[in-house]
């Protein structure tokens, strides 16, 4: 990831994560990114942001128009990790038990037994999540926040790591349901792929010209590698002036008259964790303001609710965050 802007950065002392720790993160990200790009052309920034969400112990929502590679990215990420992987195709008739599992009565044993649902996995692809009803979408809330599910009064832990990659089609409205604010707030980052450049699309056509070509994505890392990289990200330092800069951005969203809903405390924590991951990917053991600026829109925009009037005038949450970033002074070396 490249730094955005060339401001003088706030003084940041090295934290507990040393050069060896950040090297672990960089090698992890390089291996996974290169593995994913066996089946995807370009999109390096988006791929690295998705990996950053995993390393920050969060989840990612990939929202874009059909055919841009949302599902391909999710499946390729899972394939590189050597983790248990499950895909749920969300539909309007899906019910919470189809996601979480059910207790059923075993006639032979004459007792109830639990049959785990697809959520009991390490990497879960929630494909077209907005096609399920809000009731079914809400079945993931506890799983995404606490890494556990509660069924009939019994709480069961999910495997580690537990990483949800959800895809969302923002254009097609028939048969879809808006994601509740509480559900959106569980996603660490919201990403977009966008259309490829002409050069990227030409390279894609050349690489996949033959109809029978289906490049395999081989596993390059495992759960133990994920745990090591996550631990290194946890140790990245967020020093006082940088933390205050982050908090000022979050507070500004709560004071903006154009927003019905500002950023939650969970949003502030998400922005901090994502910034730590970005710093480690760049080989630093401390966060700088550019990390926060680069992650502000992916971490905050989907959690904000723009009031009706501004929204009808074309004002988006991303526009408001961009204005806030222009307005708030960046901490500089003293």
N, C-alpha and C positions, 0 to 999 in steps of 0.2 A: 504494500500500500504506500502510495506517495503522500508526503505531507502536503496539505492544502494551505497555500499562502506562504509568505516569507516573513511573518512578524517575528520580532525578537521574542523568544519564549521565556516564560517565567523560570526562575532558578529552581531546579529540581535535584535534590540529592539522591544518589542511588539508594534503592530500597533493598529489601531482603533478597530479591531475585537477582542473582549475579549473572555475569556473562554466560556461564554454562547453562543456566536455567533458560535464558532467552534463546540460546542456541537450540535447546530442546524444542522450543515452540517453533522456531523458524524451520528446522528440519521436518517437523511434523506437518506444518502447513505446506511446505514445498512438495512433500510426498503426496499429500492428499490432493492439492491443486493440480499437480501434474497428472495424477490418476484420473481426475474428473475431466481434464481437458483431452483425454483420449476419445471422449464422446461429445465434447462441447468445444466449439471454436471461440476463442476470445473469452469475454466476460470475466476476466481475472479479478477485477475489483469485487464483483458480486459473489464470486466463489469464495474469496478470502473473507468477505463479510459473513457469509454463511458459516464458515469454519470458525470465525471469531465468536459467533453466537454459541456454538458448541463449547468452545474453550471457556466462555464466560458462564457456562452452566445454564444457558437459556434455551429458548426455542425460536424458530424463525418462521415467518409468514411470507411466502413468495406470491406476490400479486402482480398479474400482468395479463395481457390479451392472449387468446389461444394460439398455440403453435410457436411460442417463443422459447420453449425448453424448460418450463417449470418442473414438470414431472421428471424429465431427463436429468436435470440437476439434482433433484432429491434422490433419485435412484442411484445416480453415480456417486454421490456423497456416501450413501449407505454402503455401496459395494466396496469402496476403498477402505472401510473401517473394520472389516472382519467382525462385525457385531450382528446380533440377531436383528432381523429386519422384517417388518410387517407393513403391508399397505392396506389401508381401508379406503374403499371407494365410497365416499359419502353420498347418500341419496335421501330423498324426502321420507322414505319409509324406514330408514334406519332408526333403531331405538337404542337407549343407553345400554341395555343388556348386550346388544350386538357389539358394543365397544368394550365394555368392562368385563362381561362374563356373567354367568348365572349359577345359582344353587339349584341343583336338580336332585330328585329322589331316586337313588339307585335301588331298584326292586330286589336285586340279588343280595346286596349288602344290607338292605332295609335301613338306609340312612341317607341323609343329604350329603352331597359332595359338590365341591365347587369346580366349575368348568371355566378356566381362565379365558378371557376375551383377548382380542388382538392387541390391546393396550399393554399386555404383559410382554414387552419386547424392549430392546435397547434403542433402536431407531424406528420411529413410527412415521410413516408417510400418510398424512390425512389429506387425501386427494379431493379437491373441490369441496373443502370443508363447508362452504356457504350453501351447499345443496341440502344439508341436514337441517332439521328444525332446531331452534334455540335450545330446546330441552336436551337434544342429543349432543349438541355442541357443548353444553354445560357439563356433560359427563366427563369432559377432559379437564375441568378446572382444577380439581384437587390433584389429579395426576401431574399436571404441568407445574403447579406451584409447589407441591410437597413431595412429589415422587412416590405417591401412594394412592390407593383407592379404598373406599369404604363401601362394603356391600352387606346389607342385612346386619348392620352393627359391628361388623368385623373389618378391621383395617389391615390391609396387606401392602407390603412394600413392593415397589416396582424394581426391575433390574437396574443396575448401574453400569454405564451411564444410561440416562433416559432422555432422548432427544426427539422432539416433535418437529417435523418439517411439514407445514401445511401449505397447500396451494389454493389460490383463490382467483376466480375469473371475475374481474370488476365490470365487465361489459354486459354479459348475458344475464338478464334479470329474471327471465321466466324460470320458475321452479327453484329460485334461490331465496335465502333468508339472510338479512344483515347479521353480521357477527355482533353480539352484545358487547358493550364497553368492557365488562368484566373479562370476557374472553380475549378481546384485543389486548388488554393490559397484561395478559399472560405471555405474550410474545415479546421476546427481548428486542428483536429487530423485524422490521417490515422491509422487504427488498423488492426491487423490480429488475427484470432482465432487459426489457426494451428490445427493439429490433436491432439486428446486427448491422455493422457497417457494410459497405459494398465489398470491401476486401475480405471481411470475415465471412460474408455470405458466399462469395466466390470460393473461398477455401473450404467451406462446408460442402458445397456442391461437388467439388473435386474429391474430397475425402470420402463422401458417402454416395458416389455416383452409381456404383453397382447395387442392384436391388438386394442382393444376398449378403451385402456387407453389414455386419452387426458387431462392431468392435467390442470386445469384452473388457470390462473394468476389473482388474485384479486387486485383491486386498493388499494394501501396502502398510497399514498400521492396525493395531488391535486395541482392545479396551485398556490394557495396561499403558499403552502409549498415550491414549486420551487422558488417563488419570494423571500421568506425569506432566503433560502439557497444561492441564487445568491447574495443577498445583503451582506451576511456574507463573501462570497468569494471576492467580490469587495473590502472589507475593509482590506484584508490580506496585510501586509506591504511587499514591495520589497525595501530593503535598498541599499544604494549606492554601496558598493563593490559587492553585489550580482547582482545588475542591470548592473554594468560594466562588470561582468563576462558573463552575458547573451549577452550583446552587442558585446563583443569580439568574442563570438562564431558565432554570425550572421555575423559580419564583415569578419571573416575568410572564410566563404562560398563564399563571393563576391570576394575574392582575390585568390581563388584556381583555378589554371590553368586547372584543370580537369573538371570544371563546366562551362557550357555555360550560366547558369542562377543561380545566388546565391539567398539567402533568401531575401524576400522583407520586407519593413517596416511592412506590415501586418503580416508577419511571426514572426517578433520580438514581436509584440503585442500578437500574438497567443501563443507564448512560455511563455510569462509573465503571461497571463491569465490562461493557463493550469497549470503553476507552482503554482499560487495562489490557484487554486482548489485542487491540490494535497496536498499542505500544510494544508489547512483546513480539508481535509479528514483525514490527519494524526493527527489532533488535535492541529495544530500550527497556530498562527496568524501572522506568518512571513515566508518568503520563504528562504530556504537554498540552497546551490549549488547542493546538491543531487536531489532536486526537478527539477532543470533545466537539470541536466544530464539524469534523468529518462525520461524526456519529450522531449529531443532534437530530437530524431529520429521520434517519432510519430507526432511531431509538424512541423518538418522542411523537412524531407526526401522527401515527396511527392511534395514539392514546388521547389525542385532543379532539374536541368536538366544536366545530365552527358554528356560530350562531346563524340563523336562517338568512338574515339580511346580508351580511358579508358573503355568505356562501353563494347567494343568488347573484352577487356582483362579481363572482369568479375568484374570491379570496379563498385560498386553501390553507390548511395547517402548515404545509411546507413553506408557503409564502410568509406566514406569520413568524415562523422560526427563523427564516432568513433575515427578516427585519430585526428580530431580537438580537441575532448574532452581530448585525451591523451596529446596533445601538449600545451593546454592553462592551465596556472596555476590556481588552485582552490584558491579563497581567503580564508585566514585563520585568526583566531583570532589574533588581534594585541595587 
